[in-house]
Amino acid sequence: MLAITQNAFGGPEVLHVVEVDRPRPGPGEVLVRVAATSVNAADWKARAGLIGGLGDPPLTLGLDVSGVVDELGPGVGRFAVGEPVYGMVFGGGNAEYVVARADTLAQKPRNIDFVHAAALPTAALTAWQALAALGARQRLLVHAAAGGVGHLAVQIAGHRGAFVVGTARATNHEYLRGLGADEVIDYAAVDFGTAVRDIDIVLDLVGGAYGSRSTSVLRPDGRLIDTQGSDAEADPRYERFYVEPSGASLREITTMVERGHLRATIDQILPLSEIAKAHRLSESGRVRGKIALVAWNPPEERATGRAGAGLFA
């Protein structure tokens, strides 16, 4: 099978296409024929050696996957061969086939295609799990609200009845209001520290100095949930968050998607062979939503949930 690999840490140029053996699923695992994947910040950071957790080169990246079940490992009873699924894997998604733990997968939402499903797992799980304690009428501030995690967090929080404030460039303000944001702040023109107050939860998707700046707008009993690492670790309201793959959480996300309460924005769709370009775009910080990548020879899309659903629908 074909896969994207790297033999060293570095820039996007270290990524290249190779031919490797198709993996086999072990107990509790599923072999997925990949239809699409997407780029997360963790992908290019791992490629550059800025974060650990995915191993040392040579390695194949790719946290998000959508596709069909090709083979079941021993003890897997939840899925059937040929079933469309999506999920978060710890690397390996940038290939024609990937092995995933069955408990990290869920049936693909019936009303969206493989490309939009591939944009969801890591970003949606991050927003879903980080905001698990968010309640109705609470005030939430989301930094980088138009990005991959941010635009999903805005929708999830709005659906839960929270008052949602987002920081984003002015060009994204109308877009975010369309997703349900109650207030949007242009971080390039306005100091959010003077624009909002009495925030119950800050979801910091930027990190660094945004941490200490964010604590100034929090209520005394508020929470700063940081996904990147920041300078606010000494504050008792600070929480470092790490996403966990979860088929159970994805099934709840699927319900939101199928009921029309959550949708992924695709900034660009590229073939997986152009992954270096996708990484460069992601690193630029100028992506609205997600960049999706279509694998080689993707499985045929089943037109379920709505007429004419296709790979790029």
C-alpha positions in Angstrom: 0.0 0.0 0.0 1.0 3.7 -0.3 1.7 5.8 2.7 3.3 9.2 3.6 6.4 8.8 5.7 9.3 10.8 7.0 12.8 9.7 7.8 13.8 12.7 9.8 12.2 15.6 11.7 12.0 18.8 9.6 10.0 21.0 7.3 7.2 19.8 5.0 9.8 18.7 2.5 10.7 15.6 4.6 7.3 14.1 3.8 7.3 11.6 0.9 5.3 8.7 -0.6 6.5 5.2 0.0 5.2 1.6 -0.7 4.8 -0.4 2.5 3.1 -3.6 3.6 -0.5 -3.5 4.5 -1.0 -3.8 8.2 -3.1 -6.5 9.8 -5.5 -5.9 12.8 -4.8 -7.6 16.1 -7.2 -8.4 18.9 -9.7 -5.5 19.4 -8.5 -3.8 16.3 -10.0 -2.9 12.9 -8.3 -2.4 9.5 -9.7 0.7 7.8 -9.4 1.4 4.1 -8.9 5.2 4.2 -11.1 7.5 2.2 -9.9 10.8 3.7 -7.9 12.3 6.5 -7.2 15.9 7.6 -4.5 18.0 9.0 -4.2 19.1 12.7 -1.7 21.3 14.3 -0.3 18.3 16.1 0.5 16.7 12.7 2.9 19.4 11.6 4.3 19.9 15.1 5.1 16.2 15.3 6.6 16.3 11.8 8.9 19.1 13.0 9.8 17.3 16.2 8.2 20.0 18.3 6.0 17.5 20.2 6.4 13.8 21.1 3.9 11.0 21.5 4.0 9.7 17.9 7.5 8.2 18.0 10.7 8.9 16.1 11.2 8.7 12.4 10.6 6.8 10.2 7.0 7.4 11.0 3.6 8.0 9.3 1.5 10.8 10.7 -2.3 11.3 10.5 -4.6 11.5 13.5 -7.9 11.7 11.6 -9.4 9.0 9.4 -12.6 8.2 7.6 -13.2 5.2 5.4 -14.6 1.7 5.5 -13.9 -1.4 7.6 -11.7 -3.7 5.5 -10.9 -6.4 8.1 -11.8 -7.2 11.7 -9.3 -8.4 14.3 -10.2 -11.1 16.9 -12.9 -10.1 19.4 -14.4 -7.1 17.4 -18.2 -7.4 17.2 -19.3 -3.8 16.9 -18.5 -3.3 13.2 -18.9 -5.2 10.0 -16.7 -5.4 6.9 -17.7 -2.6 4.5 -19.2 -0.4 7.2 -18.3 3.3 6.9 -16.5 4.6 10.0 -14.4 7.5 11.3 -12.2 8.1 14.2 -9.0 9.4 15.8 -5.8 7.3 15.6 -2.4 7.9 17.1 -0.6 8.2 13.7 -0.9 6.2 10.5 -3.9 7.9 9.0 -1.8 9.3 6.0 -2.0 6.0 4.1 -4.2 3.7 2.1 -5.0 1.6 5.1 -4.6 2.1 8.9 -5.2 -0.1 11.9 -7.3 1.4 14.7 -8.6 0.2 18.0 -12.3 -0.6 17.6 -13.2 1.5 20.6 -11.8 4.6 19.0 -14.1 4.4 16.0 -17.7 5.2 15.3 -20.0 4.8 12.4 -19.7 7.7 10.0 -22.5 10.2 10.3 -25.0 9.3 7.6 -25.7 12.8 6.3 -22.1 13.8 5.5 -19.4 12.5 3.1 -16.1 10.9 4.0 -14.2 14.2 3.5 -16.3 16.1 6.0 -16.2 13.1 8.4 -12.4 13.1 8.2 -12.3 16.7 9.4 -14.1 16.0 12.6 -12.5 13.4 14.9 -9.5 15.1 16.6 -10.9 18.6 16.5 -14.4 17.7 17.5 -13.2 15.4 20.3 -10.9 18.2 21.6 -13.8 20.7 21.7 -16.3 18.1 23.1 -14.0 16.8 25.9 -12.5 20.2 26.8 -16.0 21.7 27.2 -17.6 18.7 29.0 -18.4 20.8 32.0 -19.7 23.8 30.1 -23.3 24.6 31.1 -26.1 26.8 29.8 -25.8 30.5 30.4 -22.1 30.2 31.2 -19.8 32.6 29.4 -17.1 31.0 27.2 -14.2 32.7 25.5 -12.6 30.7 22.6 -9.3 31.8 21.2 -8.6 31.1 17.5 -12.3 30.6 17.1 -12.3 30.2 13.4 -9.7 27.4 13.4 -10.1 23.6 13.3 -11.0 23.1 16.9 -12.4 26.6 17.5 -15.2 26.6 14.9 -16.5 23.3 16.3 -16.2 24.5 19.9 -18.3 27.6 19.0 -21.1 25.3 17.7 -20.9 22.8 20.6 -21.0 25.6 23.2 -23.8 27.4 21.5 -25.9 24.2 21.3 -25.4 23.8 25.0 -26.8 27.3 25.7 -23.6 29.1 26.6 -22.8 32.7 25.7 -19.9 32.3 23.2 -17.2 34.9 22.7 -14.5 34.2 20.1 -11.3 35.9 19.1 -10.6 35.9 15.3 -9.5 38.1 12.4 -12.2 40.5 11.3 -12.6 38.6 8.0 -14.0 35.7 10.0 -16.5 37.6 12.2 -19.5 37.1 10.0 -18.6 33.4 9.5 -18.4 32.9 13.3 -21.7 34.7 14.0 -23.2 32.3 11.4 -22.0 29.4 13.5 -23.6 30.8 16.7 -21.0 33.1 18.2 -22.7 35.8 20.3 -19.7 38.2 20.3 -16.5 38.3 18.2 -13.3 40.2 19.0 -10.7 41.2 16.4 -7.5 40.2 18.2 -5.4 42.3 15.7 -7.2 45.5 16.6 -8.6 45.0 20.1 -7.1 43.8 23.4 -9.5 41.1 24.4 -8.5 41.7 28.0 -10.3 45.0 27.9 -13.2 43.8 25.8 -14.7 41.1 27.9 -15.0 40.2 31.6 -16.7 37.7 33.9 -15.8 34.7 31.7 -16.5 31.3 33.2 -14.3 29.2 30.8 -11.5 30.2 28.4 -10.7 27.6 25.8 -7.2 28.7 24.8 -6.2 27.2 21.5 -3.2 29.6 21.0 -1.1 29.2 24.2 1.9 31.1 25.2 1.3 34.6 26.5 -2.5 34.2 25.8 -2.6 32.3 29.1 -1.8 35.1 31.5 -3.8 37.5 29.4 -6.8 35.2 29.6 -6.7 34.9 33.4 -7.4 38.6 33.7 -10.9 38.1 32.1 -11.8 35.0 34.2 -14.2 35.0 37.1 -12.5 34.1 40.4 -14.0 30.6 40.1 -13.5 30.3 36.3 -11.3 27.9 34.4 -8.6 28.3 31.8 -8.4 25.2 29.6 -5.2 25.2 27.6 -4.5 22.9 24.7 -1.1 24.3 23.7 1.0 25.1 26.8 1.0 28.6 28.2 2.5 31.0 30.7 -0.4 30.6 33.1 0.4 27.3 34.7 0.9 28.8 38.1 -2.7 30.1 38.2 -5.0 27.7 40.2 -7.6 28.1 37.5 -5.3 26.7 34.9 -5.9 23.2 33.3 -3.7 21.6 30.7 -5.9 19.6 28.4 -5.1 16.5 26.2 -7.6 15.0 23.9 -8.3 11.2 24.1 -9.6 9.0 21.2 -13.1 7.8 22.1 -15.6 6.0 20.0 -18.2 6.7 22.7 -17.7 10.5 22.4 -17.7 10.3 18.7 -21.1 8.6 18.8 -22.4 11.6 20.7 -20.8 13.9 18.1 -22.4 11.9 15.4 -25.8 12.6 16.9 -25.1 16.3 16.8 -24.0 16.1 13.2 -27.0 14.0 12.1 -29.4 16.4 13.8 -27.8 19.4 12.0 -26.3 21.0 15.1 -22.6 20.5 14.1 -20.7 20.8 10.8 -17.1 20.9 9.9 -15.9 23.7 7.6 -13.4 22.6 4.9 -11.0 25.3 3.8 -9.4 23.2 1.1 -9.5 19.6 -0.2 -6.2 18.2 -1.5 -5.0 14.8 -2.6 -2.9 13.1 0.1 0.0 13.2 -2.3 0.0 17.0 -1.7 0.4 16.7 2.1 3.4 19.0 2.2 1.3 21.8 0.8 -1.4 21.0 3.4 1.1 21.2 6.2 2.4 24.6 4.9 -1.1 26.0 4.8 -1.9 24.7 8.3 1.3 26.2 9.7 0.4 29.6 8.3 -2.4 29.9 10.8 -4.7 31.3 8.1 -7.0 28.3 7.7 -10.7 28.6 8.3 -11.8 25.2 9.7 -9.8 22.3 8.4 -7.8 21.1 5.4 -8.9 17.7 4.2 -6.9 15.1 2.2 -8.3 12.5 0.0 -6.4 9.1 0.0 -5.4 7.1 -3.1 -8.1 4.9 -4.5 -10.7 5.8 -1.8 -13.6 3.5 -1.2 -16.9 4.3 -2.9 -19.1 6.6 -0.9 -22.5 5.1 0.1 -25.3 7.6 -0.6 -27.0 7.2 2.7 -28.8 9.9 4.7 -29.4 12.2 1.6 -29.6 11.8 -2.1 -26.4 12.1 -4.1 -24.0 12.0 -1.2 -20.5 11.7 -2.6 -16.9 11.9 -1.6 -16.8 15.6 -2.2 -20.5 16.4 -1.5 
